[in-house]
Amino acid sequence: MKRGRILNAELNHAIASMGHGDLMIVCDAGFPIPDSTWRVDLAIEKDLPDLGQVLSLIASDFVAEKVGYADNLPTNNPVLLDKVKTLFPDADHEMTTHANILGAMAAQAKVIVRTGAFDPWGNILLWSGVDVPKWFDKPGVIAPPEYARKLKA
């Protein structure tokens, strides 16, 4: 049996398939997933599993370089925003419109992970990154400024 926390084979496969810059969306139960997009459907019933559970599991096994969310999340669901910031503290964070997430971003996603969450504006964008200390640990390799700040002393 594998050692990681994630037991779902399809979710493990999705994470392992992500390359640098690929987009994963972790969404609520009502998200309109395009037919052409790879869907990992974890929803069982209302809030099972919830966004926090799924994001926590993904954060334990996924390097997010950038995290995005709807520009009205800070006002309309600050609890979820706090959780996202706690789970992905080293990632860059950006806001976009909810309509952009439902349209252009959904079409661009490599994979969309559907939870059972009934969370308003509960659609989180995760761009795959690199584990900076592991990628820039060879002697003579110099990290560019955007990565150098992420190196731990």
TIVO-794560 format. One record per atom (N, C-alpha, C, O, CB): x, y, z; residue number from 1; atom name. Coordinates in pm, whole numbers, plus 50000, padded with zeros to 5 digits. Atoms other than C-alpha are relative to their C-alpha. Glycine has a CB too. Layout:
N
(node (X,Y,Z),NUM,"CA");
...
END
This chain:
153
(node (50085,49882,50000),1,"N");
(node (50000,50000,50000),1,"CA");
(node (50089,50125,50000),1,"C");
(node (50196,50124,50061),1,"O");
(node (49903,50000,50123),1,"CB");
(node (49919,49878,50008),2,"N");
(node (50128,50351,49925),2,"CA");
(node (50005,50073,50135),2,"C");
(node (49919,50050,50221),2,"O");
(node (49945,50094,49893),2,"CB");
(node (49981,49931,49874),3,"N");
(node (50250,50578,50205),3,"CA");
(node (49925,50132,50012),3,"C");
(node (49891,50173,50123),3,"O");
(node (50145,50026,50020),3,"CB");
(node (50062,49868,49994),4,"N");
(node (50086,50908,50114),4,"CA");
(node (49858,49996,50056),4,"C");
(node (49800,49888,50075),4,"O");
(node (49998,50061,49863),4,"CB");
(node (50134,49989,49942),5,"N");
(node (49756,51031,50254),5,"CA");
(node (49888,49975,49899),5,"C");
(node (49780,49930,49937),5,"O");
(node (49981,50136,50060),5,"CB");
(node (50105,50012,50101),6,"N");
(node (49565,51022,49925),6,"CA");
(node (49987,49854,49956),6,"C");
(node (50082,49794,49907),6,"O");
(node (50030,50091,49878),6,"CB");
(node (50026,50137,50040),7,"N");
(node (49406,50683,49861),7,"CA");
(node (49933,49989,49864),7,"C");
(node (49942,49885,49799),7,"O");
(node (49915,49933,50103),7,"CB");
(node (50073,50004,50125),8,"N");
(node (49198,50773,49555),8,"CA");
(node (50097,49989,49883),8,"C");
(node (50180,50078,49862),8,"O");
(node (49911,50125,49985),8,"CB");
(node (49906,50026,50109),9,"N");
(node (49378,50627,49253),9,"CA");
(node (49995,50108,49892),9,"C");
(node (50099,50150,49840),9,"O");
(node (49971,49864,49937),9,"CB");
(node (50014,49900,50106),10,"N");
(node (49238,50880,49005),10,"CA");
(node (50061,50134,50042),10,"C");
(node (50124,50202,49961),10,"O");
(node (49851,50019,49963),10,"CB");
(node (49941,49875,49952),11,"N");
(node (49340,51177,49221),11,"CA");
(node (50152,49989,50005),11,"C");
(node (50222,50084,49968),11,"O");
(node (49945,50036,50141),11,"CB");
(node (49855,50021,50003),12,"N");
(node (49689,51031,49266),12,"CA");
(node (50053,50011,49858),12,"C");
(node (50157,50073,49834),12,"O");
(node (50036,49863,50060),12,"CB");
(node (49959,49996,50141),13,"N");
(node (49713,50985,48889),13,"CA");
(node (49999,50144,49948),13,"C");
(node (50090,50186,49876),13,"O");
(node (49907,49910,49914),13,"CB");
(node (50010,49861,50045),14,"N");
(node (49599,51343,48828),14,"CA");
(node (50117,50083,50051),14,"C");
(node (50178,50158,49975),14,"O");
(node (49867,50063,50046),14,"CB");
(node (49888,49923,49942),15,"N");
(node (49859,51490,49064),15,"CA");
(node (50131,49960,49934),15,"C");
(node (50212,50046,49899),15,"O");
(node (50008,49977,50153),15,"CB");
(node (49875,50047,50059),16,"N");
(node (50136,51272,48922),16,"CA");
(node (50013,50042,49853),16,"C");
(node (50124,50048,49800),16,"O");
(node (50009,49848,50011),16,"CB");
(node (49999,49962,50142),17,"N");
(node (50039,51380,48568),17,"CA");
(node (50022,50149,49978),17,"C");
(node (50042,50192,49864),17,"O");
(node (49870,49960,49937),17,"CB");
(node (49986,49856,50014),18,"N");
(node (50073,51752,48637),18,"CA");
(node (50145,50038,49970),18,"C");
(node (50238,49990,50036),18,"O");
(node (49953,50072,50127),18,"CB");
(node (49869,49944,50032),19,"N");
(node (50367,51932,48476),19,"CA");
(node (50004,50146,50043),19,"C");
(node (49902,50205,50075),19,"O");
(node (50031,49986,49850),19,"CB");
(node (49981,49861,49956),20,"N");
(node (50508,52273,48562),20,"CA");
(node (49909,50093,49918),20,"C");
(node (49917,50097,49795),20,"O");
(node (50149,50042,49986),20,"CB");
(node (50089,49904,50064),21,"N");
(node (50244,52535,48486),21,"CA");
(node (49862,49946,49967),21,"C");
(node (49773,50022,49930),21,"O");
(node (50062,50051,49877),21,"CB");
(node (50132,50057,50025),22,"N");
(node (49954,52292,48441),22,"CA");
(node (49901,50047,50106),22,"C");
(node (49938,50074,50221),22,"O");
(node (50006,49846,49998),22,"CB");
(node (50106,49950,49911),23,"N");
(node (49624,52400,48597),23,"CA");
(node (49908,49888,50046),23,"C");
(node (49856,49811,49966),23,"O");
(node (49919,50109,49929),23,"CB");
(node (50099,50087,49937),24,"N");
(node (49414,52194,48837),24,"CA");
(node (49899,50091,50068),24,"C");
(node (49937,50187,50135),24,"O");
(node (50066,49900,50102),24,"CB");
(node (50103,49927,49927),25,"N");
(node (49082,52328,48961),25,"CA");
(node (49938,49903,50099),25,"C");
(node (49899,49792,50063),25,"O");
(node (49892,50060,49904),25,"CB");
(node (50072,50075,49898),26,"N");
(node (48940,52198,49287),26,"CA");
(node (49872,50078,50024),26,"C");
(node (49875,50193,50068),26,"O");
(node (50086,49981,50135),26,"CB");
(node (50124,49924,50006),27,"N");
(node (48575,52288,49274),27,"CA");
(node (49893,49945,50095),27,"C");
(node (49905,49837,50152),27,"O");
(node (49947,50000,49859),27,"CB");
(node (50115,50039,49920),28,"N");
(node (48248,52274,49462),28,"CA");
(node (49909,49907,49919),28,"C");
(node (49936,49880,49802),28,"O");
(node (49921,50124,50048),28,"CB");
(node (50088,50099,50061),29,"N");
(node (47964,52035,49382),29,"CA");
(node (49924,50053,49879),29,"C");
(node (49882,49973,49795),29,"O");
(node (49902,49950,50102),29,"CB");
(node (50080,49945,50108),30,"N");
(node (47790,52273,49142),30,"CA");
(node (50078,50052,49881),30,"C");
(node (50017,50109,49790),30,"O");
(node (49919,50108,50052),30,"CB");
(node (49917,49945,50106),31,"N");
(node (48081,52364,48914),31,"CA");
(node (49966,49937,49865),31,"C");
(node (49954,49815,49855),31,"O");
(node (50148,49978,50032),31,"CB");
(node (50030,50053,50133),32,"N");
(node (48002,52329,48541),32,"CA");
(node (50127,49952,49929),32,"C");
(node (50193,50029,49860),32,"O");
(node (49929,50107,49914),32,"CB");
(node (49877,50056,50058),33,"N");
(node (48285,52099,48429),33,"CA");
(node (49978,49972,49852),33,"C");
(node (49884,49901,49815),33,"O");
(node (50042,49870,50075),33,"CB");
(node (50015,50027,50143),34,"N");
(node (48334,52100,48052),34,"CA");
(node (50014,49850,49970),34,"C");
(node (50093,49780,50034),34,"O");
(node (50106,50081,49920),34,"CB");
(node (49997,50141,50037),35,"N");
(node (48275,51761,47889),35,"CA");
(node (50139,49954,49956),35,"C");
(node (50174,49837,49974),35,"O");
(node (49900,49972,49890),35,"CB");
(node (49869,50036,50054),36,"N");
(node (48622,51770,47734),36,"CA");
(node (50112,50000,50105),36,"C");
(node (50225,49963,50074),36,"O");
(node (50036,50095,49890),36,"CB");
(node (49897,49989,49897),37,"N");
(node (48807,51822,48064),37,"CA");
(node (50002,49875,50087),37,"C");
(node (49898,49818,50121),37,"O");
(node (49976,50124,50088),37,"CB");
(node (49982,50116,49912),38,"N");
(node (48949,51539,48275),38,"CA");
(node (49936,50033,50135),38,"C");
(node (49970,50133,50198),38,"O");
(node (50153,49965,50018),38,"CB");
(node (50075,49980,49876),39,"N");
(node (48719,51508,48577),39,"CA");
(node (50036,49890,50100),39,"C");
(node (50030,49771,50069),39,"O");
(node (49847,50001,49972),39,"CB");
(node (49986,50092,49888),40,"N");
(node (48807,51349,48910),40,"CA");
(node (49886,50035,50094),40,"C");
(node (49890,50138,50161),40,"O");
(node (50143,50010,50071),40,"CB");
(node (50122,49970,49924),41,"N");
(node (48469,51330,49083),41,"CA");
(node (50003,49929,50134),41,"C");
(node (49987,49807,50141),41,"O");
(node (49874,49960,49920),41,"CB");
(node (49994,50055,49865),42,"N");
(node (48498,51281,49458),42,"CA");
(node (49870,50022,50077),42,"C");
(node (49855,49971,50188),42,"O");
(node (50115,50063,50076),42,"CB");
(node (50123,49963,49931),43,"N");
(node (48150,51415,49547),43,"CA");
(node (49917,49876,50035),43,"C");
(node (49895,49788,49952),43,"O");
(node (49917,50096,49914),43,"CB");
(node (50086,50109,49953),44,"N");
(node (47936,51179,49755),44,"CA");
(node (49865,50054,50043),44,"C");
(node (49760,50003,50003),44,"O");
(node (50066,49925,50117),44,"CB");
(node (50121,49929,49958),45,"N");
(node (47683,51409,49921),45,"CA");
(node (50040,50138,50045),45,"C");
(node (50158,50172,50040),45,"O");
(node (49925,49924,50115),45,"CB");
(node (49971,49862,49959),46,"N");
(node (47657,51764,50051),46,"CA");
(node (50117,50002,50099),46,"C");
(node (50113,49940,50206),46,"O");
(node (49875,50065,50062),46,"CB");
(node (49880,49980,49919),47,"N");
(node (47998,51862,50191),47,"CA");
(node (50077,49872,50033),47,"C");
(node (50152,49868,50130),47,"O");
(node (49963,50067,50127),47,"CB");
(node (49924,50123,49981),48,"N");
(node (48133,51509,50163),48,"CA");
(node (50060,49958,49867),48,"C");
(node (49987,49914,49778),48,"O");
(node (49911,49888,50058),48,"CB");
(node (49911,49927,49910),49,"N");
(node (48414,51552,50104),49,"CA");
(node (49987,50150,49977),49,"C");
(node (49940,50195,49872),49,"O");
(node (50146,49955,49979),49,"CB");
(node (50007,49854,50015),50,"N");
(node (48435,51924,50166),50,"CA");
(node (50130,50053,49939),50,"C");
(node (50229,49980,49927),50,"O");
(node (49972,50068,50137),50,"CB");
(node (49883,49940,50065),51,"N");
(node (48681,52162,50003),51,"CA");
(node (50124,49996,50089),51,"C");
(node (50234,49967,50041),51,"O");
(node (49970,50145,49963),51,"CB");
(node (49886,50000,49909),52,"N");
(node (48901,52186,50311),52,"CA");
(node (50070,49865,50006),52,"C");
(node (50193,49858,50005),52,"O");
(node (49956,50041,50138),52,"CB");
(node (49942,50135,49996),53,"N");
(node (48951,51810,50327),53,"CA");
(node (50080,49971,49873),53,"C");
(node (50194,49925,49880),53,"O");
(node (49890,49894,50018),53,"CB");
(node (49935,50031,50128),54,"N");
(node (49036,51777,49959),54,"CA");
(node (50121,50089,49978),54,"C");
(node (50226,50041,49936),54,"O");
(node (49901,50014,49884),54,"CB");
(node (49886,49910,50017),55,"N");
(node (49259,52086,49947),55,"CA");
(node (50115,49963,50093),55,"C");
(node (50231,49972,50055),55,"O");
(node (49957,50144,50025),55,"CB");
(node (49898,50042,49904),56,"N");
(node (49444,51965,50257),56,"CA");
(node (50076,49878,49948),56,"C");
(node (50199,49873,49956),56,"O");
(node (49937,49970,50136),56,"CB");
(node (49935,50119,50055),57,"N");
(node (49513,51627,50098),57,"CA");
(node (50086,50036,49879),57,"C");
(node (50199,49990,49868),57,"O");
(node (49895,49896,49961),57,"CB");
(node (49924,49961,50118),58,"N");
(node (49622,51783,49770),58,"CA");
(node (50124,50079,50041),58,"C");
(node (50232,50056,49986),58,"O");
(node (49912,50084,49904),58,"CB");
(node (49885,49920,49956),59,"N");
(node (49848,52033,49950),59,"CA");
(node (50112,49913,50057),59,"C");
(node (50229,49952,50052),59,"O");
(node (49955,50102,50105),59,"CB");
(node (49898,50088,49942),60,"N");
(node (50026,51742,50120),60,"CA");
(node (50084,49929,49893),60,"C");
(node (50189,49872,49924),60,"O");
(node (49935,49897,50089),60,"CB");
(node (49934,50079,50104),61,"N");
(node (50130,51596,49783),61,"CA");
(node (50017,50077,49868),61,"C");
(node (50049,50016,49766),61,"O");
(node (49921,49874,49974),61,"CB");
(node (50001,49921,50122),62,"N");
(node (50127,51882,49530),62,"CA");
(node (50069,50132,50024),62,"C");
(node (50044,50199,50125),62,"O");
(node (49855,50023,49950),62,"CB");
(node (49933,49871,49990),63,"N");
(node (50352,52181,49472),63,"CA");
(node (49922,50101,49916),63,"C");
(node (49918,50093,49793),63,"O");
(node (50150,49991,49953),63,"CB");
(node (50075,49895,50069),64,"N");
(node (50137,52481,49387),64,"CA");
(node (50088,50124,49990),64,"C");
(node (50128,50182,50091),64,"O");
(node (49866,50033,50075),64,"CB");
(node (49921,49880,50021),65,"N");
(node (50333,52765,49234),65,"CA");
(node (49913,50125,50013),65,"C");
(node (49956,50229,50062),65,"O");
(node (50067,49997,49862),65,"CB");
(node (50094,49887,49994),66,"N");
(node (50027,52987,49208),66,"CA");
(node (49862,49944,50034),66,"C");
(node (49826,49834,49993),66,"O");
(node (49996,50079,49864),66,"CB");
(node (50136,50036,49960),67,"N");
(node (49678,52973,49358),67,"CA");
(node (49909,50115,49960),67,"C");
(node (49942,50232,49981),67,"O");
(node (49991,49971,50155),67,"CB");
(node (50096,49898,50040),68,"N");
(node (49378,53157,49220),68,"CA");
(node (49862,49972,50055),68,"C");
(node (49830,49859,50090),68,"O");
(node (49994,50011,49850),68,"CB");
(node (50136,50011,49948),69,"N");
(node (49024,53223,49334),69,"CA");
(node (49922,50124,49958),69,"C");
(node (49978,50222,49911),69,"O");
(node (49999,49984,50157),69,"CB");
(node (50088,49890,50042),70,"N");
(node (48728,53448,49267),70,"CA");
(node (50028,50126,50081),70,"C");
(node (50058,50121,50200),70,"O");
(node (49853,49959,50016),70,"CB");
(node (49972,49871,49936),71,"N");
(node (48775,53817,49344),71,"CA");
(node (49899,50035,50109),71,"C");
(node (49923,50126,50188),71,"O");
(node (50003,50109,49896),71,"CB");
(node (50096,49973,49891),72,"N");
(node (48466,53810,49566),72,"CA");
(node (50013,49901,50115),72,"C");
(node (49936,49908,50211),72,"O");
(node (49857,49996,49945),72,"CB");
(node (49978,50094,49890),73,"N");
(node (48596,53524,49784),73,"CA");
(node (50039,50071,50130),73,"C");
(node (49987,50035,50235),73,"O");
(node (50109,49899,49962),73,"CB");
(node (49963,49934,49874),74,"N");
(node (48762,53762,50037),74,"CA");
(node (49881,50062,50073),74,"C");
(node (49877,50061,50196),74,"O");
(node (50102,50108,49972),74,"CB");
(node (50117,49938,49938),75,"N");
(node (48430,53938,50100),75,"CA");
(node (49892,49899,50034),75,"C");
(node (49831,49906,50141),75,"O");
(node (49943,50106,49909),75,"CB");
(node (50116,50087,49986),76,"N");
(node (48182,53656,50058),76,"CA");
(node (50028,49864,50063),76,"C");
(node (49933,49795,50102),76,"O");
(node (49941,49979,49867),76,"CB");
(node (49967,50125,49935),77,"N");
(node (48370,53353,50197),77,"CA");
(node (50141,50008,50057),77,"C");
(node (50229,49932,50017),77,"O");
(node (49987,49881,49902),77,"CB");
(node (49866,49980,49946),78,"N");
(node (48668,53474,50403),78,"CA");
(node (50055,49879,50074),78,"C");
(node (50177,49862,50083),78,"O");
(node (50001,50119,50092),78,"CB");
(node (49954,50121,49929),79,"N");
(node (48684,53147,50601),79,"CA");
(node (50072,49908,49902),79,"C");
(node (50178,49854,49933),79,"O");
(node (49882,49926,50067),79,"CB");
(node (49936,50083,50101),80,"N");
(node (48761,52953,50284),80,"CA");
(node (50131,50063,49954),80,"C");
(node (50231,49993,49936),80,"O");
(node (49906,49978,49880),80,"CB");
(node (49878,49933,50042),81,"N");
(node (49015,53214,50177),81,"CA");
(node (50111,49980,50102),81,"C");
(node (50226,49954,50064),81,"O");
(node (49973,50150,49979),81,"CB");
(node (49900,50023,49895),82,"N");
(node (49195,53183,50512),82,"CA");
(node (50056,49858,49992),82,"C");
(node (50177,49838,50008),82,"O");
(node (49939,50026,50139),82,"CB");
(node (49955,50139,50011),83,"N");
(node (49210,52805,50469),83,"CA");
(node (50093,49983,49882),83,"C");
(node (50197,49918,49894),83,"O");
(node (49879,49906,49987),83,"CB");
(node (49916,50010,50120),84,"N");
(node (49351,52836,50117),84,"CA");
(node (50137,50063,50025),84,"C");
(node (50240,50005,49989),84,"O");
(node (49932,50069,49880),84,"CB");
(node (49873,49932,49972),85,"N");
(node (49617,53083,50232),85,"CA");
(node (50086,49920,50099),85,"C");
(node (50208,49919,50089),85,"O");
(node (49975,50140,50056),85,"CB");
(node (49928,50083,49904),86,"N");
(node (49710,52853,50522),86,"CA");
(node (50058,49876,49934),86,"C");
(node (50170,49836,49964),86,"O");
(node (49907,49960,50115),86,"CB");
(node (49955,50123,50064),87,"N");
(node (49736,52544,50302),87,"CA");
(node (50107,50023,49894),87,"C");
(node (50190,49935,49869),87,"O");
(node (49882,49930,49936),87,"CB");
(node (49905,49970,50108),88,"N");
(node (49938,52714,50026),88,"CA");
(node (50075,50131,50028),88,"C");
(node (50065,50225,49950),88,"O");
(node (49927,50008,49864),88,"CB");
(node (49937,49874,49960),89,"N");
(node (50150,52977,50206),89,"CA");
(node (50115,50045,49911),89,"C");
(node (50143,50165,49903),89,"O");
(node (50050,49988,50140),89,"CB");
(node (49884,49964,50082),90,"N");
(node (50446,52965,49967),90,"CA");
(node (49964,50031,49855),90,"C");
(node (50049,50074,49777),90,"O");
(node (50100,49888,50004),90,"CB");
(node (50044,49975,50137),91,"N");
(node (50240,53001,49650),91,"CA");
(node (49968,50148,49981),91,"C");
(node (49934,50218,50075),91,"O");
(node (49877,49914,49965),91,"CB");
(node (50050,49868,50035),92,"N");
(node (50169,53326,49472),92,"CA");
(node (49848,49989,49995),92,"C");
(node (49795,49885,49956),92,"O");
(node (50059,50053,49864),92,"CB");
(node (50147,50001,49999),93,"N");
(node (49801,53419,49507),93,"CA");
(node (49949,50110,49907),93,"C");
(node (50002,50221,49905),93,"O");
(node (49944,50020,50145),93,"CB");
(node (50060,49900,50088),94,"N");
(node (49586,53595,49250),94,"CA");
(node (49850,49981,49996),94,"C");
(node (49798,49871,50016),94,"O");
(node (50060,49991,49858),94,"CB");
(node (50146,50003,50011),95,"N");
(node (49222,53681,49207),95,"CA");
(node (49960,50023,49855),95,"C");
(node (50031,50088,49779),95,"O");
(node (49935,50106,50092),95,"CB");
(node (50059,49980,50131),96,"N");
(node (49009,53670,48895),96,"CA");
(node (49849,50001,50018),96,"C");
(node (49799,49975,50128),96,"O");
(node (50045,49888,49898),96,"CB");
(node (50146,49999,49987),97,"N");
(node (48640,53700,48823),97,"CA");
(node (49946,49858,50006),97,"C");
(node (50006,49764,49953),97,"O");
(node (49936,50077,49882),97,"CB");
(node (50066,50130,49991),98,"N");
(node (48408,53413,48904),98,"CA");
(node (49963,49951,49860),98,"C");
(node (49975,49832,49831),98,"O");
(node (49874,50008,50090),98,"CB");
(node (50036,50036,50138),99,"N");
(node (48290,53419,48541),99,"CA");
(node (50121,49946,49924),99,"C");
(node (50106,49853,49845),99,"O");
(node (49942,50121,49927),99,"CB");
(node (49878,50048,50066),100,"N");
(node (48650,53373,48422),100,"CA");
(node (50033,49857,50045),100,"C");
(node (50077,49775,49965),100,"O");
(node (50118,50094,50029),100,"CB");
(node (49974,50135,49949),101,"N");
(node (48690,53067,48646),101,"CA");
(node (49905,49900,49934),101,"C");
(node (49948,49793,49891),101,"O");
(node (49984,49996,50154),101,"CB");
(node (50100,50090,50058),102,"N");
(node (48367,52913,48515),102,"CA");
(node (50019,49980,49850),102,"C");
(node (49980,49877,49796),102,"O");
(node (49861,50054,50027),102,"CB");
(node (49985,50007,50146),103,"N");
(node (48460,52983,48152),103,"CA");
(node (50140,49967,49956),103,"C");
(node (50175,49850,49938),103,"O");
(node (49959,50130,49938),103,"CB");
(node (49866,50016,50058),104,"N");
(node (48815,53037,48033),104,"CA");
(node (50089,49909,50082),104,"C");
(node (50161,49825,50025),104,"O");
(node (50066,50135,49985),104,"CB");
(node (49911,50081,49918),105,"N");
(node (48991,52879,48329),105,"CA");
(node (49958,49853,49999),105,"C");
(node (50043,49764,49995),105,"O");
(node (50003,50053,50144),105,"CB");
(node (50048,50138,50006),106,"N");
(node (48771,52567,48326),106,"CA");
(node (50041,49934,49869),106,"C");
(node (50076,49817,49867),106,"O");
(node (49847,49995,50016),106,"CB");
(node (49962,50053,50131),107,"N");
(node (48845,52523,47956),107,"CA");
(node (50150,49974,49992),107,"C");
(node (50194,49887,49917),107,"O");
(node (49959,50096,49890),107,"CB");
(node (49854,50009,50002),108,"N");
(node (49218,52561,48022),108,"CA");
(node (50052,49892,50095),108,"C");
(node (50166,49848,50079),108,"O");
(node (50061,50134,50036),108,"CB");
(node (49954,50093,49896),109,"N");
(node (49239,52317,48318),109,"CA");
(node (50037,49864,49942),109,"C");
(node (49969,49812,49853),109,"O");
(node (49892,49984,50106),109,"CB");
(node (49962,50137,50036),110,"N");
(node (49421,51988,48275),110,"CA");
(node (49909,49902,50070),110,"C");
(node (49872,49799,50013),110,"O");
(node (50148,49972,50037),110,"CB");
(node (50087,50087,49921),111,"N");
(node (49206,51834,48547),111,"CA");
(node (49915,50086,50093),111,"C");
(node (49960,50189,50143),111,"O");
(node (50083,49896,50081),111,"CB");
(node (50088,49933,49903),112,"N");
(node (48910,51944,48758),112,"CA");
(node (49956,49895,50101),112,"C");
(node (49902,49790,50065),112,"O");
(node (49875,50067,49929),112,"CB");
(node (50034,50089,49891),113,"N");
(node (48857,51779,49095),113,"CA");
(node (49873,50052,50065),113,"C");
(node (49872,50159,50126),113,"O");
(node (50116,49988,50104),113,"CB");
(node (50130,49959,49945),114,"N");
(node (48492,51795,49203),114,"CA");
(node (49984,49942,50140),114,"C");
(node (49996,49822,50162),114,"O");
(node (49884,49954,49909),114,"CB");
(node (50027,50041,49863),115,"N");
(node (48422,51785,49575),115,"CA");
(node (49849,50002,50022),115,"C");
(node (49772,50036,49932),115,"O");
(node (50073,50093,50103),115,"CB");
(node (50141,49991,49964),116,"N");
(node (48088,51759,49752),116,"CA");
(node (49966,50133,50065),116,"C");
(node (49857,50150,50119),116,"O");
(node (49962,49886,50092),116,"CB");
(node (50014,49874,49927),117,"N");
(node (48134,52111,49886),117,"CA");
(node (49882,50084,49951),117,"C");
(node (49858,50099,49832),117,"O");
(node (50127,50081,49988),117,"CB");
(node (50102,49898,50025),118,"N");
(node (47843,52350,49908),118,"CA");
(node (50057,50130,50056),118,"C");
(node (50008,50182,50156),118,"O");
(node (49859,49962,50065),118,"CB");
(node (49930,49879,49957),119,"N");
(node (48073,52652,49942),119,"CA");
(node (49985,50106,49892),119,"C");
(node (50031,50086,49780),119,"O");
(node (50149,49972,50029),119,"CB");
(node (50006,49892,50099),120,"N");
(node (47990,52978,49768),120,"CA");
(node (50141,50043,49958),120,"C");
(node (50228,50063,50042),120,"O");
(node (49922,50121,50056),120,"CB");
(node (49872,49963,50059),121,"N");
(node (48280,53071,49536),121,"CA");
(node (50108,49899,50038),121,"C");
(node (50225,49935,50052),121,"O");
(node (50041,50141,50045),121,"CB");
(node (49908,50106,49959),122,"N");
(node (48441,52739,49631),122,"CA");
(node (50069,49933,49883),122,"C");
(node (50063,49811,49869),122,"O");
(node (49927,49898,50079),122,"CB");
(node (49929,50052,50116),123,"N");
(node (48647,52697,49316),123,"CA");
(node (50142,50055,50003),123,"C");
(node (50163,50175,49983),123,"O");
(node (49927,50036,49866),123,"CB");
(node (49863,49957,49977),124,"N");
(node (49022,52706,49367),124,"CA");
(node (50089,49953,49886),124,"C");
(node (50088,49836,49850),124,"O");
(node (50052,49948,50135),124,"CB");
(node (49908,50027,50111),125,"N");
(node (49279,52724,49088),125,"CA");
(node (50138,49971,50057),125,"C");
(node (50191,50047,50139),125,"O");
(node (50005,50121,49900),125,"CB");
(node (49866,50038,49953),126,"N");
(node (49610,52546,49148),126,"CA");
(node (50089,49976,49879),126,"C");
(node (50067,49883,49802),126,"O");
(node (49994,49873,50090),126,"CB");
(node (49904,50018,50107),127,"N");
(node (49897,52590,48904),127,"CA");
(node (50119,49923,50054),127,"C");
(node (50177,49959,50157),127,"O");
(node (50045,50135,49939),127,"CB");
(node (49891,50087,49957),128,"N");
(node (50160,52320,48933),128,"CA");
(node (50133,50073,49993),128,"C");
(node (50161,50147,49898),128,"O");
(node (50004,49874,49915),128,"CB");
(node (49869,49937,49995),129,"N");
(node (50504,52434,49032),129,"CA");
(node (50110,49897,50019),129,"C");
(node (50090,49778,49995),129,"O");
(node (50006,50101,50112),129,"CB");
(node (49887,50087,49971),130,"N");
(node (50841,52290,49121),130,"CA");
(node (50037,50015,50146),130,"C");
(node (50014,50119,50207),130,"O");
(node (50121,50032,49908),130,"CB");
(node (49949,49997,49863),131,"N");
(node (50985,52203,49459),131,"CA");
(node (50134,50073,49993),131,"C");
(node (50237,50011,49967),131,"O");
(node (50014,49854,50063),131,"CB");
(node (49884,49913,50025),132,"N");
(node (51233,52492,49451),132,"CA");
(node (50127,49949,50065),132,"C");
(node (50229,49941,49997),132,"O");
(node (49971,50139,50048),132,"CB");
(node (49873,50048,49942),133,"N");
(node (51488,52359,49704),133,"CA");
(node (50056,49876,49930),133,"C");
(node (50177,49861,49921),133,"O");
(node (49979,49970,50147),133,"CB");
(node (49953,50122,50067),134,"N");
(node (51505,52026,49518),134,"CA");
(node (50050,50029,49858),134,"C");
(node (50141,49962,49810),134,"O");
(node (49889,49896,49996),134,"CB");
(node (49961,49970,50138),135,"N");
(node (51535,52182,49171),135,"CA");
(node (50127,50084,49993),135,"C");
(node (50199,50080,49893),135,"O");
(node (49887,50072,49928),135,"CB");
(node (49885,49909,50005),136,"N");
(node (51805,52433,49263),136,"CA");
(node (50104,49965,50107),136,"C");
(node (50169,50054,50162),136,"O");
(node (49953,50144,50018),136,"CB");
(node (49908,50040,49893),137,"N");
(node (52018,52228,49505),137,"CA");
(node (50134,49950,49949),137,"C");
(node (50219,49911,50029),137,"O");
(node (49937,49895,50084),137,"CB");
(node (49873,50048,50054),138,"N");
(node (52300,52129,49271),138,"CA");
(node (50105,50111,50005),138,"C");
(node (50074,50228,49981),138,"O");
(node (49983,49948,49854),138,"CB");
(node (49893,49900,49996),139,"N");
(node (52636,52303,49312),139,"CA");
(node (50011,50075,49867),139,"C");
(node (50008,50014,49760),139,"O");
(node (50134,49934,50034),139,"CB");
(node (49983,49916,50116),140,"N");
(node (52676,52592,49071),140,"CA");
(node (49871,50045,49934),140,"C");
(node (49874,50131,49845),140,"O");
(node (50080,49928,49901),140,"CB");
(node (50128,49961,50057),141,"N");
(node (52305,52621,48990),141,"CA");
(node (49949,50123,50076),141,"C");
(node (49946,50124,50199),141,"O");
(node (49895,49883,50006),141,"CB");
(node (50048,49877,49938),142,"N");
(node (52167,52968,49054),142,"CA");
(node (49852,50017,49968),142,"C");
(node (49811,50017,49852),142,"O");
(node (50081,50124,49951),142,"CB");
(node (50145,49983,50018),143,"N");
(node (51797,53015,49109),143,"CA");
(node (49970,50142,49953),143,"C");
(node (50025,50238,50007),143,"O");
(node (49924,49970,50132),143,"CB");
(node (50041,49866,50041),144,"N");
(node (51638,53305,48921),144,"CA");
(node (49923,50068,50113),144,"C");
(node (49875,50001,50204),144,"O");
(node (49913,49994,49871),144,"CB");
(node (50062,49927,49889),145,"N");
(node (51488,53579,49141),145,"CA");
(node (49863,49949,50043),145,"C");
(node (49833,49946,50162),145,"O");
(node (49988,50142,49963),145,"CB");
(node (50134,50044,49962),146,"N");
(node (51132,53443,49126),146,"CA");
(node (50002,49870,50081),146,"C");
(node (49906,49838,50151),146,"O");
(node (49915,49981,49875),146,"CB");
(node (49988,50121,49921),147,"N");
(node (51257,53115,49276),147,"CA");
(node (50093,50019,50120),147,"C");
(node (50075,49953,50223),147,"O");
(node (50051,49886,49914),147,"CB");
(node (49904,49980,49892),148,"N");
(node (51544,53241,49492),148,"CA");
(node (49931,50039,50131),148,"C");
(node (49975,49999,50239),148,"O");
(node (50100,50107,49961),148,"CB");
(node (50071,49959,49877),149,"N");
(node (51298,53399,49735),149,"CA");
(node (49930,49883,50068),149,"C");
(node (49893,49893,50185),149,"O");
(node (49898,50109,49967),149,"CB");
(node (50069,50117,49942),150,"N");
(node (51140,53055,49788),150,"CA");
(node (50099,49898,50059),150,"C");
(node (50057,49798,50116),150,"O");
(node (49914,49933,49893),150,"CB");
(node (49901,50090,49940),151,"N");
(node (51467,52891,49892),151,"CA");
(node (50005,50023,50150),151,"C");
(node (50010,50137,50196),151,"O");
(node (50141,50021,49937),151,"CB");
(node (49995,49990,49854),152,"N");
(node (51474,52819,50261),152,"CA");
(node (50147,50005,50043),152,"C");
(node (50231,49933,49989),152,"O");
(node (49926,49879,50069),152,"CB");
(node (49861,49986,49953),153,"N");
(node (51787,52922,50445),153,"CA");
(node (50039,49886,50091),153,"C");
(node (50152,49881,50140),153,"O");
(node (50019,50134,50074),153,"CB");
END
